[in-house]
C-alpha cells in the first residue's frame, strides 16, 4: 500500500506546494495532492500554482495574518526560483504591498 509520503515523492511537488493547494481550495492534503498531480500533467501547471500561492498571500494579508503571508512570500520566491517557466503577467502581479 502506498503512503501519502510515497505519493508526494511521485508527484514532483513539494510539501509546501501541496499545502498551498490545500489551503487555496479548502481540501485535505490527499485531495490537494491528487489535484497537484493533475496540475503537473497539464499545460500551464506552474502558472496555476503561482496564481494559487499569490491568492493565498492576498487572503492572508486581508485577514491580517501577516506571519502566514510572510511565510507564503518566502515560499513563492522559492517557487519562482525553482519553476523557471513561471512568468508573472500584469494580471498576476503580487498583491498590493507585496512587490
Backbone as CSV, one residue per row, in Angstrom:
resi,resn,N_x,N_y,N_z,CA_x,CA_y,CA_z,C_x,C_y,C_z
1,UNK,0.847,-1.179,0.000,0.000,0.000,0.000,0.893,1.243,0.000
2,UNK,0.506,2.230,-0.793,1.257,3.482,-0.851,0.886,4.386,0.316
3,UNK,1.887,5.028,0.872,1.634,6.020,1.914,1.503,7.388,1.254
4,UNK,1.048,8.370,2.003,0.954,9.736,1.491,2.333,10.238,1.101
5,UNK,3.362,9.846,1.863,4.734,10.242,1.552,5.189,9.660,0.215
6,UNK,4.791,8.412,-0.074,5.102,7.798,-1.362,4.467,8.587,-2.505
7,UNK,3.224,8.970,-2.307,2.503,9.720,-3.338,3.131,11.091,-3.570
8,UNK,3.515,11.754,-2.487,4.168,13.062,-2.608,5.462,12.920,-3.396
9,UNK,6.236,11.888,-3.093,7.510,11.678,-3.773,7.322,11.432,-5.272
10,UNK,6.208,10.846,-5.657,5.969,10.528,-7.054,5.445,11.709,-7.867
11,UNK,4.978,12.768,-7.222,4.243,13.787,-7.977,5.017,15.049,-8.315
12,UNK,6.288,15.183,-7.979,7.106,16.341,-8.338,6.747,17.624,-7.598
13,UNK,5.922,17.573,-6.600,5.559,18.766,-5.836,6.182,18.696,-4.449
14,UNK,6.435,19.859,-3.880,6.930,19.908,-2.509,5.748,19.893,-1.546
15,UNK,6.053,19.630,-0.281,5.011,19.692,0.746,4.353,21.063,0.756
16,UNK,5.160,22.122,0.580,4.632,23.484,0.603,3.678,23.740,-0.554
17,UNK,3.993,23.212,-1.726,3.099,23.381,-2.876,1.778,22.664,-2.640
18,UNK,1.848,21.479,-2.085,0.630,20.730,-1.776,-0.180,21.462,-0.710
19,UNK,0.497,21.980,0.314,-0.197,22.749,1.359,-0.867,23.990,0.788
20,UNK,-0.204,24.653,-0.169,-0.781,25.848,-0.787,-2.050,25.501,-1.556
21,UNK,-2.033,24.390,-2.274,-3.231,23.943,-2.995,-4.339,23.628,-1.999
22,UNK,-3.997,22.897,-0.934,-4.996,22.531,0.079,-5.621,23.767,0.699
23,UNK,-4.794,24.762,1.036,-5.299,25.993,1.643,-6.203,26.745,0.670
24,UNK,-5.742,26.902,-0.546,-6.478,27.685,-1.541,-7.824,27.064,-1.884
25,UNK,-7.836,25.756,-2.037,-9.042,25.052,-2.471,-9.852,24.471,-1.307
26,UNK,-9.359,24.672,-0.071,-10.003,24.139,1.127,-10.189,22.619,1.008
27,UNK,-9.062,21.942,0.756,-9.057,20.498,0.546,-8.189,19.802,1.586
28,UNK,-8.399,18.508,1.714,-7.496,17.698,2.529,-6.161,17.589,1.793
29,UNK,-5.128,17.199,2.518,-3.813,17.032,1.904,-3.873,16.003,0.781
30,UNK,-4.563,14.901,1.010,-4.650,13.849,-0.003,-5.320,14.358,-1.280
31,UNK,-6.415,15.074,-1.135,-7.119,15.590,-2.307,-6.290,16.666,-3.002
32,UNK,-5.611,17.510,-2.223,-4.735,18.531,-2.812,-3.582,17.870,-3.566
33,UNK,-3.076,16.784,-3.044,-2.016,16.032,-3.714,-2.506,15.514,-5.059
34,UNK,-3.712,14.976,-5.083,-4.284,14.479,-6.337,-4.460,15.624,-7.340
35,UNK,-4.952,16.778,-6.865,-5.123,17.931,-7.742,-3.760,18.402,-8.251
36,UNK,-2.773,18.461,-7.374,-1.435,18.876,-7.768,-0.827,17.936,-8.797
37,UNK,-1.048,16.648,-8.608,-0.550,15.664,-9.568,-1.187,15.908,-10.932
38,UNK,-2.472,16.205,-10.940,-3.162,16.534,-12.191,-2.560,17.800,-12.803
39,UNK,-2.331,18.829,-11.981,-1.732,20.068,-12.475,-0.405,19.787,-13.180
40,UNK,0.380,18.891,-12.611,1.707,18.599,-13.166,1.627,17.961,-14.547
41,UNK,0.492,17.451,-14.890,0.327,16.795,-16.183,-0.384,17.682,-17.195
42,UNK,-0.665,18.928,-16.832,-1.386,19.823,-17.729,-0.515,21.007,-18.128
43,UNK,-0.897,21.634,-19.212,-0.221,22.844,-19.670,-0.503,23.957,-18.673
44,UNK,0.464,24.803,-18.450,0.344,25.964,-17.563,0.211,25.588,-16.089
45,UNK,0.652,24.384,-15.711,0.515,23.980,-14.314,1.279,24.917,-13.384
46,UNK,2.465,25.364,-13.802,3.245,26.263,-12.948,2.533,27.596,-12.775
47,UNK,1.892,28.084,-13.833,1.136,29.335,-13.716,-0.040,29.176,-12.758
48,UNK,-0.708,28.026,-12.815,-1.824,27.773,-11.892,-1.350,27.783,-10.445
49,UNK,-0.257,27.070,-10.188,0.268,27.016,-8.822,0.743,28.392,-8.366
50,UNK,1.361,29.150,-9.244,1.779,30.512,-8.919,0.570,31.361,-8.530
51,UNK,-0.509,31.249,-9.285,-1.727,32.026,-9.004,-2.330,31.605,-7.662
52,UNK,-2.324,30.311,-7.379,-2.861,29.813,-6.110,-2.075,30.406,-4.946
53,UNK,-0.754,30.377,-5.034,0.076,30.906,-3.948,-0.139,32.407,-3.795
54,UNK,-0.199,33.134,-4.917,-0.443,34.580,-4.860,-1.800,34.881,-4.235
55,UNK,-2.814,34.100,-4.557,-4.143,34.273,-3.952,-4.090,34.040,-2.451
56,UNK,-3.337,33.021,-2.031,-3.215,32.719,-0.604,-2.515,33.852,0.142
57,UNK,-1.511,34.467,-0.488,-0.835,35.619,0.129,-1.821,36.762,0.320
58,UNK,-2.586,37.045,-0.707,-3.567,38.132,-0.626,-4.613,37.859,0.457
59,UNK,-5.101,36.627,0.528,-6.107,36.278,1.529,-5.547,36.406,2.945
60,UNK,-4.314,35.938,3.143,-3.687,36.036,4.466,-3.497,37.493,4.864
61,UNK,-3.089,38.324,3.929,-2.899,39.747,4.206,-4.224,40.416,4.552
62,UNK,-5.264,40.113,3.795,-6.580,40.714,4.031,-7.143,40.357,5.405
63,UNK,-6.848,39.144,5.877,-7.372,38.759,7.193,-6.413,39.123,8.328
64,UNK,-5.312,39.808,7.977,-4.373,40.277,8.992,-3.398,39.233,9.478
65,UNK,-3.286,38.116,8.784,-2.362,37.050,9.167,-1.019,37.300,8.471
66,UNK,-0.304,38.316,8.962,0.921,38.768,8.305,2.057,37.752,8.411
67,UNK,2.079,36.969,9.471,3.117,35.940,9.604,2.941,34.877,8.513
68,UNK,1.696,34.472,8.291,1.436,33.481,7.248,1.722,34.070,5.865
69,UNK,1.343,35.313,5.654,1.615,35.976,4.372,3.120,36.034,4.119
70,UNK,3.902,36.333,5.157,5.362,36.389,5.012,5.917,35.005,4.664
71,UNK,5.394,33.972,5.311,5.831,32.599,5.012,5.523,32.266,3.555
72,UNK,4.340,32.642,3.094,3.959,32.372,1.713,4.801,33.183,0.725
73,UNK,5.164,34.415,1.096,6.028,35.222,0.225,7.400,34.564,0.075
74,UNK,7.928,34.039,1.182,9.207,33.314,1.099,9.061,32.082,0.210
75,UNK,7.944,31.397,0.357,7.708,30.208,-0.446,7.548,30.555,-1.923
76,UNK,6.828,31.634,-2.244,6.637,31.974,-3.662,7.974,32.347,-4.293
77,UNK,8.862,32.952,-3.514,10.199,33.248,-4.032,10.917,31.950,-4.384
78,UNK,10.870,30.973,-3.485,11.462,29.658,-3.746,10.815,29.027,-4.984
79,UNK,9.491,29.091,-5.041,8.743,28.502,-6.152,9.189,29.107,-7.476
80,UNK,9.276,30.431,-7.534,9.668,31.102,-8.770,11.102,30.758,-9.166
81,UNK,11.980,30.608,-8.172,13.368,30.241,-8.460,13.492,28.824,-9.011
82,UNK,12.606,27.922,-8.602,12.710,26.524,-8.982,11.757,26.115,-10.101
83,UNK,10.916,27.021,-10.521,9.993,26.754,-11.631,10.175,27.859,-12.652
84,UNK,11.240,27.757,-13.415,11.656,28.829,-14.322,10.617,29.156,-15.384
85,UNK,9.678,28.266,-15.643,8.663,28.527,-16.666,7.605,29.514,-16.239
86,UNK,7.605,29.917,-14.995,6.573,30.819,-14.499,6.947,32.254,-14.810
87,UNK,6.077,32.934,-15.500,6.245,34.358,-15.769,5.060,35.087,-15.167
88,UNK,5.324,36.152,-14.437,4.240,36.944,-13.873,3.761,37.938,-14.920
89,UNK,2.509,37.808,-15.301,1.898,38.740,-16.230,1.257,39.861,-15.425
90,UNK,0.803,40.914,-16.088,0.210,42.058,-15.395,-0.922,41.642,-14.466
91,UNK,-1.741,40.662,-14.874,-2.864,40.246,-14.049,-2.461,39.278,-12.947
92,UNK,-1.166,38.958,-12.835,-0.700,38.020,-11.823,0.356,38.631,-10.918
93,UNK,0.451,39.933,-10.889,1.439,40.570,-10.021,1.083,40.318,-8.571
94,UNK,2.084,40.396,-7.725,1.870,40.190,-6.294,0.819,41.173,-5.795
95,UNK,0.039,40.787,-4.796,-0.978,41.676,-4.238,-0.372,42.978,-3.750
96,UNK,-1.227,43.985,-3.617,-0.781,45.313,-3.173,0.081,45.218,-1.933
97,UNK,1.182,45.959,-1.943,2.072,45.986,-0.796,2.995,44.787,-0.714
98,UNK,2.967,43.901,-1.714,3.757,42.670,-1.663,4.959,42.724,-2.594
99,UNK,5.007,43.656,-3.521,6.060,43.664,-4.538,7.369,44.169,-4.012
